[in-house]
Every structure is written in C-alpha cells, then in structure tokens.
C-alpha cells in the first residue's frame, strides 16, 4: 500500500515529471504493487527508498540496473511542503551510493526538459547532461535528457 500511495501522490502532484501516467498506475492492481515492493525489499538490481517525517512518507526515489547493466535512479519525488529541506539530496545520495555498491561507476537519470527545477537540482547534485534525448514516456510531446554522475567525479 505504501508504494502505491506514494506513487499516486507523486503522479497527482507532478504528472509530467514521471514516465508513468496516473490513470495507468491508478488501475494497477494492488497485488502488482505488493509484488514490486517485495522485489524491491530483496533485489540487488532494483529498489525504492523512502524519506519519512515521523510516520509520514515525504519522499521517494527508485534505483535500478537495466538489461544492459546500466544503473539508473528514477521516480524521485518530495512532497511540496518538504521541498528545499535537503530531503531530495539525501534520497539521491542514498540511491546513488546503493548503485555504486553494486559495482556501477556511472549512474544515470532521465530528466524532463521542461522541468527546470529538476534540471537545476540534478546539476547541483553532480549530474551532467548528456547529448542523449528521448520523448517522455508519459507524454510524447515532451522530451527528456539523460543525465549522468560518475563515481570518481
């Protein structure tokens, strides 16, 4: 339930920041979220980290390794009332460190070209924009750019 609730909050609040659509996630059976949560709790190639304030989730980030053995962070979100408090920075740091521990020297993130706040955030956290772009999966008329951070700077 936690994974689903946070995912739907994030998609409601920032629909164009993610590759998924609220309407698709909303109809996804709870069993699928439970399966994903179980996998993320034990997997060495895919996980989700949450940030809490007391018992309330105020942020999330995903980390995974794709089929080509490239490491990514994804689906980062911090609740609007908790932004600019360092939570996003901590989430990125934890997720990137987890991927570095999995023997990856580069970590990638897709960032919407229209999301100037996200672009500035990733740059301030050491990510560099590459020349690789693609349409945002949830909205083909918006492009996204691949950003990268390397272990040895």
C-alpha positions in Angstrom: 0.0 0.0 0.0 2.8 2.4 0.9 4.4 2.1 -2.5 1.1 2.6 -4.3 0.0 5.6 -2.1 3.3 7.5 -2.6 3.4 6.7 -6.3 -0.2 8.1 -6.8 0.6 11.2 -4.7 3.7 11.9 -6.8 1.8 11.4 -10.1 -1.1 13.6 -8.9 1.2 16.4 -7.8 3.8 16.2 -10.6 2.2 14.4 -13.5 4.8 15.4 -16.1 7.8 14.6 -14.0 7.5 10.9 -14.4 7.4 8.3 -17.2 4.2 6.8 -15.9 0.6 8.1 -16.1 -1.6 8.5 -13.1 -4.5 6.8 -14.9 -2.4 3.7 -15.6 -1.0 3.4 -12.1 -4.4 4.0 -10.5 -5.8 0.9 -12.2 -2.8 -1.2 -11.5 -3.9 -4.0 -9.1 -2.7 -3.7 -5.5 -1.1 -7.2 -5.9 1.3 -5.7 -8.6 2.4 -3.0 -6.1 2.9 -5.6 -3.4 4.9 -7.8 -5.8 7.1 -4.8 -6.7 7.5 -3.9 -3.0 8.6 -7.4 -2.1 11.1 -7.5 -5.0 12.5 -4.1 -4.1 13.0 -5.2 -0.5 15.4 -8.0 -1.5 16.7 -7.3 -5.0 20.2 -6.4 -5.9 19.1 -4.7 -9.1 16.0 -2.7 -8.2 14.8 -0.9 -5.1 12.9 2.1 -3.7 14.0 4.3 -0.9 11.6 6.4 1.1 12.1 9.5 3.3 9.9 9.8 6.4 8.9 12.6 8.7 7.7 10.7 11.7 5.5 8.1 10.2 4.6 10.0 7.0 6.4 9.4 3.7 7.6 12.7 2.4 9.8 11.5 -0.5 10.8 8.6 -2.6 13.4 7.5 -5.2 13.9 4.4 -7.2 17.2 2.8 -8.2 17.7 0.0 -10.7 20.0 -1.7 -13.1 18.6 -2.2 -16.6 19.1 -5.2 -19.0 22.2 -3.5 -20.5 23.7 -3.3 -17.0 23.4 0.5 -16.8 22.5 2.0 -13.4 19.6 4.5 -13.0 17.8 6.5 -10.4 14.2 7.2 -11.2 10.8 8.4 -9.8 12.3 10.8 -7.4 9.6 12.9 -5.6 9.5 15.0 -2.5 6.2 16.3 -1.1 5.8 20.1 -1.9 5.7 21.0 1.8 9.0 19.3 2.4 11.0 20.6 -0.6 14.1 22.7 -0.2 14.9 20.9 3.1 17.6 18.6 1.7 15.4 15.5 1.5 15.9 15.2 -2.3 19.6 15.5 -1.9 19.6 12.8 0.8 17.5 10.5 -1.4 19.8 10.9 -4.4 22.9 10.3 -2.2 21.5 7.1 -0.8 20.3 5.7 -4.1 23.5 6.6 -6.0 25.6 5.1 -3.1 23.5 1.9 -3.3 24.2 1.6 -7.1 27.9 2.3 -6.6 27.9 -0.5 -4.0 26.5 -2.7 -6.8 29.8 -2.0 -8.7 28.5 0.6 -11.1 30.7 3.6 -11.7 28.1 5.7 -13.5 24.5 6.4 -12.5 22.0 7.8 -15.0 18.8 9.8 -14.6 16.2 10.8 -17.2 15.1 14.4 -16.6 12.2 16.2 -18.4 13.5 19.1 -20.4 10.5 21.2 -19.3 11.2 20.7 -15.6 13.8 23.4 -15.0 13.7 22.8 -11.2 14.6 19.2 -11.7 17.4 20.0 -14.2 18.9 22.5 -11.7 18.5 20.0 -8.9 20.4 17.2 -10.7 23.1 19.6 -11.8 23.6 20.8 -8.2 24.0 17.2 -7.2 26.8 16.5 -9.6 24.9 15.2 -12.6 25.9 16.3 -16.1 23.5 16.4 -19.1 24.5 14.1 -21.9 23.5 14.5 -25.6 21.0 11.7 -25.3 17.3 12.6 -25.5 14.0 10.8 -26.0 10.3 11.5 -25.7 9.0 11.4 -22.2 7.2 8.0 -22.0 4.1 9.5 -20.4 3.9 12.5 -22.8 5.5 12.1 -26.3 5.4 15.8 -27.0 7.8 16.5 -24.1 11.4 15.4 -24.4 13.8 14.3 -21.6 17.5 14.3 -21.4 19.8 11.6 -19.9 22.0 12.9 -17.1 24.9 11.1 -15.6 27.1 11.1 -12.4 30.3 9.2 -12.1 31.8 7.6 -9.1 35.2 9.2 -9.4 33.8 12.6 -10.5 
